[in-house]
Amino acid sequence: MIKMRNRIGYSFDIFQIVDMNDGDQVEGEMMQIEQFVMAYGIEQDRIRALLPEGFESLRPVLRINTEIRDGKRAYIEFNTPVAHDGKRGWLNIAHWEGDQDGISFERKGDATTISSPFFHLEYKGVGIEGGCPAEKDNDGCFFRGEDPFFRPSESISSNKEFCDCAFEWRFHEGDAKGKSIGKTLPAFLQESKTRYERDELTPENAAAIPCNQVLGSYIVRFER
């Protein structure tokens, strides 16, 4: 594992293989999960310029996943849809967890806030159930390293509840932010038009890509 430090002094995992189990979890116990998933649209050429060699951008999308685990600890994951090595799914840009990474959460009535010095999210379920268009095109998630680790997609049978939400990256002034508009929008492949200078795929660089529109968001509660 390699720890990198961003410009505001908080570390993030670039090459860590993720263990989806909470470090405090006793083997054999079930963990209560509240998972929030949100996708937002971007200019696809911007993310193409950041992808490592061998990864193909599938859609002009960045995705934020958060989890509240056993009502005690918050987790954030930042991904983009890719194809690699014959599989289609997501490439993890970075992930953060709990107090060690400055991640906290708060509930006020039906609303939940997850925040850190570099990120802020508020979401609230709207009582309408639905699905996610990307579910049928998701073999799992890649976590980078010398040999990328692929985690197959998790099977979740619980119903998903659509959300109202607002988010903001706070690495630097002008980072991406947006809010939902009460419906789910599609994201289609964009033909390449602009060749940007290549750069490293870091959360700072990805968060600097402007959000065109929040495409959809939901919460789902289940046991892992």
C-alpha positions in Angstrom: 0.0 0.0 0.0 1.2 3.5 -0.8 -0.1 6.5 1.1 -0.1 9.8 -0.7 -0.8 13.2 0.9 -2.8 15.8 -0.8 -2.1 19.5 -0.7 -4.3 20.2 2.4 -2.5 17.5 4.4 -4.9 14.6 4.4 -3.8 11.2 3.3 -5.6 8.9 0.9 -5.1 5.3 -0.3 -4.0 5.0 -3.9 -3.0 1.4 -4.2 -4.8 -0.3 -1.2 -6.9 -3.4 -1.7 -10.1 -2.7 0.1 -11.4 -4.9 2.8 -15.1 -4.2 2.9 -15.3 -5.4 6.5 -15.1 -2.9 9.4 -11.9 -3.3 11.3 -13.8 -3.6 14.6 -16.1 -6.4 13.2 -16.0 -9.8 14.9 -15.7 -12.6 12.4 -19.1 -14.1 11.7 -21.1 -11.1 12.8 -23.3 -9.2 10.4 -22.6 -5.5 9.8 -25.5 -3.1 9.3 -24.8 -0.9 6.2 -26.5 2.2 5.0 -25.1 2.8 1.5 -25.6 6.0 -0.5 -24.7 6.1 -4.2 -24.6 9.1 -6.4 -23.4 9.7 -10.0 -22.7 13.0 -11.7 -22.0 13.8 -15.3 -18.7 15.3 -16.5 -16.8 16.0 -19.7 -15.5 12.5 -20.7 -12.3 13.8 -22.3 -11.3 15.2 -18.9 -11.4 11.8 -17.2 -9.9 10.1 -20.2 -6.8 12.2 -19.7 -6.4 10.8 -16.2 -7.0 7.1 -16.7 -4.0 4.8 -16.3 -2.9 2.9 -19.4 -5.1 0.0 -20.3 -8.3 1.5 -18.8 -11.1 2.7 -21.1 -13.7 5.3 -20.0 -17.2 3.9 -20.5 -19.3 6.9 -19.7 -18.9 10.6 -18.7 -19.5 9.9 -15.1 -17.9 10.1 -11.6 -19.6 8.2 -8.8 -19.5 8.8 -5.0 -20.4 5.9 -2.7 -20.7 6.4 1.0 -21.4 3.9 3.8 -22.4 4.3 7.4 -21.3 1.1 9.0 -23.1 -0.2 12.1 -24.1 3.4 12.8 -20.5 4.2 13.9 -18.2 4.9 11.0 -18.5 6.6 7.7 -16.7 5.4 4.5 -16.3 7.3 1.2 -15.4 5.8 -2.2 -14.8 7.8 -5.4 -15.0 5.9 -8.7 -15.5 6.2 -12.5 -16.9 3.6 -15.0 -14.2 1.7 -17.0 -13.5 -1.3 -19.1 -10.2 -3.2 -18.4 -9.0 -6.7 -19.1 -12.3 -7.9 -20.5 -14.3 -6.7 -17.6 -16.7 -3.7 -17.3 -17.2 -1.9 -14.0 -15.6 0.8 -11.9 -12.1 2.1 -11.2 -11.5 3.3 -7.7 -9.9 6.7 -7.6 -9.6 6.9 -3.8 -11.4 5.9 -0.6 -11.4 7.1 2.9 -12.8 5.8 6.2 -13.6 7.1 9.7 -11.7 9.3 12.0 -8.4 8.3 10.6 -9.2 10.2 7.4 -11.3 12.9 9.0 -14.6 11.5 7.9 -17.6 12.1 10.1 -21.4 11.9 9.8 -24.4 13.5 11.4 -28.2 12.9 11.3 -30.8 15.6 11.7 -34.3 14.2 11.3 -34.5 12.4 7.9 -31.3 14.1 6.6 -27.8 12.7 6.8 -24.6 14.7 6.4 -21.2 13.2 5.7 -18.3 15.6 5.8 -14.5 16.0 5.9 -12.2 18.9 5.3 -12.2 18.0 1.6 -15.8 16.8 1.0 -19.3 17.6 2.0 -22.5 15.6 1.3 -26.1 15.9 2.4 -28.8 13.4 1.4 -32.4 12.5 2.3 -34.6 9.7 1.1 -37.8 10.7 -0.7 -39.8 7.5 -0.1 -39.8 6.3 -3.8 -38.1 3.0 -4.7 -36.2 2.4 -7.9 -33.1 0.9 -9.5 -29.8 2.1 -10.9 -29.2 2.1 -14.7 -25.6 1.1 -14.3 -26.3 -2.1 -12.4 -26.6 -4.2 -15.5 -23.2 -3.0 -16.7 -21.2 -3.6 -13.6 -18.9 -6.6 -13.1 -17.2 -5.0 -10.1 -14.6 -2.5 -9.1 -10.8 -2.2 -9.8 -8.4 -1.1 -7.2 -5.1 -0.1 -8.6 -1.7 -1.5 -7.9 1.1 -3.2 -9.8 -1.5 -5.7 -10.7 -5.0 -4.2 -10.4 -7.1 -6.0 -7.9 -10.7 -6.6 -9.1 -13.5 -6.9 -6.5 -16.6 -8.5 -8.0 -19.8 -6.5 -7.5 -21.7 -7.1 -4.3 -25.1 -8.8 -4.5 -27.7 -6.6 -2.7 -31.3 -7.6 -2.8 -32.7 -4.8 -0.6 -34.9 -2.1 -2.2 -33.2 1.1 -3.2 -34.8 4.5 -2.2 -34.2 7.5 -4.4 -32.7 10.6 -2.6 -32.5 14.3 -2.8 -28.8 15.3 -2.3 -26.2 18.0 -2.6 -22.4 17.5 -2.6 -19.2 19.5 -2.8 -15.6 18.6 -3.1 -13.4 20.9 -1.1 -9.8 20.1 -2.1 -9.5 23.5 -3.8 -11.7 26.4 -4.6 -13.8 25.7 -7.7 -13.9 21.9 -7.3 -17.0 20.0 -8.4 -20.3 20.5 -6.7 -23.9 19.9 -7.5 -27.4 18.9 -6.4 -30.1 16.5 -7.5 -33.1 17.6 -9.6 -35.6 14.9 -8.5 -35.1 12.5 -11.4 -32.6 10.0 -12.8 -30.8 11.0 -16.0 -28.9 8.8 -18.5 -25.2 9.1 -19.3 -24.1 8.4 -22.9 -20.7 7.8 -24.3 -19.2 11.0 -25.7 -16.9 11.0 -28.7 -13.5 12.4 -28.1 -13.2 16.1 -29.1 -10.5 17.6 -26.9 -7.1 16.1 -26.2 -6.1 17.3 -22.7 -2.6 16.9 -21.3 -2.3 13.6 -19.4 -2.1 13.8 -15.6 -2.2 11.4 -12.7 -5.5 9.9 -11.5 -5.8 11.4 -8.1 -8.9 12.5 -6.1 -7.8 16.1 -6.4 -7.5 16.0 -10.1 -10.8 14.1 -10.6 -12.6 16.4 -8.2 -11.5 19.4 -10.2 -13.5 18.2 -13.2 -16.7 20.3 -13.2 -20.0 18.6 -12.4 -22.4 19.1 -15.3 -25.4 17.6 -13.4 -26.2 15.1 -10.7 -27.6 12.1 -12.7 -29.2 10.3 -9.8 -28.8 9.1 -6.2 -30.2 6.4 -3.9 -29.8 4.8 -0.5 -30.0 1.1 0.3 -29.8 -0.5 3.7 -28.6 -4.1 4.1 -26.5 -6.5 6.2 -23.0 -7.5 5.1 
